Amino acid sequence: MISAVFDTNIFIPAILSETGPGNACVGELFADRIVVFVHPEILAEIDDFLLRTRVREKYRHVRRFRTADLVRKIRKFGTWVPSVERIYELDRDPTDALFINLSIATNADFLVSRDKDLLYLSGDANFVANYPNLKIVDPYEFLVAVRATR
């Protein structure tokens, strides 16, 4: 089974919209077709984002029960990893290091993100040489890979 780490920018669009690649990626998790590793900081970041006044005003159609339901399902279907050693430092954006370190610690096949700082690493020769089994892809590429294994 394919394993992955999802950046919060995959989970959050799944909460904000019932369509789109983020929702399709999360749907693969909820259908139990993939393994997704989850760290407490990822869920905290989701909550933090959704509690911002600006976000609540812009996405008034998103009900709190939808958010709670998705977070409950992420906890149920995700593979919980309570702590991760900091192996890799990401100078471009230190806050994104969690996703890389979680991917490394769990030996995930994919790190799925829309973040340019993370996607940049897929073309970085040093990173690829050190972590050749980790593919950093956007949600569209991930969905293609998942569907190719069916």
C-alpha positions as CSV (number, residue, x, y, z in Angstrom):
1,M,0.0,0.0,0.0
2,I,1.3,3.5,-0.8
3,S,2.2,5.6,2.2
4,A,2.3,9.4,2.4
5,V,2.6,12.5,4.5
6,F,0.1,15.2,3.6
7,D,1.0,18.9,4.1
8,T,-1.8,20.8,5.8
9,N,-2.4,22.5,2.4
10,I,-3.9,19.2,1.3
11,F,-6.1,18.7,4.3
12,I,-7.4,22.2,4.5
13,P,-8.8,22.4,0.9
14,A,-10.6,19.1,1.6
15,I,-12.4,20.9,4.5
16,L,-13.2,24.0,2.5
17,S,-14.5,22.3,-0.6
18,E,-16.0,18.9,-1.4
19,T,-14.3,18.9,-4.8
20,G,-10.7,19.2,-6.0
21,P,-7.5,17.3,-5.6
22,G,-7.2,17.9,-1.9
23,N,-10.5,16.3,-1.3
24,A,-9.7,13.4,-3.7
25,C,-6.4,12.7,-1.8
26,V,-8.1,12.7,1.6
27,G,-10.8,10.5,0.0
28,E,-8.1,7.9,-0.8
29,L,-7.2,7.9,2.9
30,F,-10.8,7.5,4.0
31,A,-11.4,4.7,1.5
32,D,-8.4,2.9,3.2
33,R,-6.5,2.7,-0.1
34,I,-3.4,4.5,1.2
35,V,-1.5,5.0,4.5
36,V,-1.1,8.6,5.7
37,F,1.1,9.5,8.6
38,V,-0.2,12.2,10.9
39,H,1.6,14.2,13.5
40,P,-0.2,16.3,16.3
41,E,1.3,19.5,14.9
42,I,-0.5,18.9,11.6
43,L,-3.9,18.8,13.3
44,A,-3.0,21.8,15.4
45,E,-2.1,23.7,12.3
46,I,-5.4,22.8,10.7
47,D,-7.3,24.1,13.8
48,D,-5.2,27.2,13.9
49,F,-5.9,28.0,10.3
50,L,-9.7,27.4,10.5
51,L,-10.0,29.5,13.7
52,R,-8.7,32.6,12.0
53,T,-11.3,35.3,11.7
54,R,-10.4,36.1,8.2
55,V,-10.8,32.4,7.1
56,R,-14.1,32.0,9.0
57,E,-15.5,35.2,7.3
58,K,-14.4,34.1,3.8
59,Y,-15.6,30.5,4.2
60,R,-18.8,31.0,6.0
61,H,-20.3,28.0,4.2
62,V,-18.0,25.7,6.0
63,R,-19.7,24.4,9.1
64,R,-17.8,23.5,12.2
65,F,-19.3,20.0,12.1
66,R,-17.7,19.4,8.7
67,T,-14.3,20.4,10.1
68,A,-14.8,18.3,13.2
69,D,-15.9,15.4,11.0
70,L,-12.9,15.5,8.8
71,V,-10.5,15.9,11.7
72,R,-12.2,12.9,13.4
73,K,-11.7,10.9,10.2
74,I,-8.1,11.9,9.9
75,R,-7.5,10.7,13.4
76,K,-9.4,7.4,12.6
77,F,-7.8,6.6,9.3
78,G,-4.5,8.3,9.6
79,T,-1.5,6.6,11.2
80,W,-0.6,8.6,14.3
81,V,3.0,9.5,14.8
82,P,3.3,11.3,18.2
83,S,6.9,12.5,17.9
84,V,9.5,12.9,15.2
85,E,13.2,13.5,15.4
86,R,14.4,16.6,13.7
87,I,16.8,15.1,11.1
88,Y,16.4,17.6,8.3
89,E,16.5,21.4,8.4
90,L,14.8,23.4,5.7
91,D,16.4,26.8,5.5
92,R,13.9,28.0,2.9
93,D,11.0,27.6,5.3
94,P,11.8,26.1,8.7
95,T,8.1,25.5,9.5
96,D,7.9,22.9,6.7
97,A,10.7,20.8,8.1
98,L,8.1,18.8,10.1
99,F,6.6,17.3,6.9
100,I,10.1,16.3,5.6
101,N,11.1,14.8,9.0
102,L,7.8,12.9,9.3
103,S,8.3,11.5,5.8
104,I,11.8,10.4,6.6
105,A,11.0,9.0,10.0
106,T,8.1,6.9,8.6
107,N,9.8,6.0,5.3
108,A,6.8,7.4,3.5
109,D,6.7,6.9,-0.3
110,F,5.3,10.4,-0.9
111,L,5.2,13.8,0.6
112,V,2.2,15.5,-0.9
113,S,2.1,19.3,-1.0
114,R,1.4,22.4,-2.9
115,D,4.2,24.3,-1.1
116,K,6.9,25.6,-3.5
117,D,9.6,25.3,-0.8
118,L,8.8,21.6,-0.5
119,L,8.2,20.9,-4.1
120,Y,11.6,22.5,-4.9
121,L,13.3,19.7,-3.0
122,S,12.2,17.2,-5.6
123,G,14.7,18.8,-8.0
124,D,17.5,19.4,-5.5
125,A,20.3,16.9,-6.3
126,N,21.6,16.7,-2.7
127,F,18.1,16.1,-1.2
128,V,17.3,13.4,-3.9
129,A,20.7,11.7,-3.3
130,N,20.1,11.6,0.5
131,Y,16.4,10.6,0.3
132,P,16.0,8.7,-3.0
133,N,12.9,6.9,-2.0
134,L,10.9,9.9,-1.0
135,K,8.9,11.5,-3.8
136,I,7.7,15.1,-3.2
137,V,4.7,15.7,-5.4
138,D,1.7,17.9,-5.8
139,P,-1.8,16.4,-5.3
140,Y,-2.4,15.8,-9.0
141,E,0.8,13.7,-9.4
142,F,0.0,11.8,-6.2
143,L,-3.5,10.9,-7.5
144,V,-2.0,9.7,-10.7
145,A,0.5,7.5,-8.8
146,V,-2.2,6.1,-6.5
147,R,-4.6,5.3,-9.3
148,A,-1.9,3.6,-11.3
149,T,-1.6,1.0,-8.5
150,R,-5.2,-0.1,-8.7
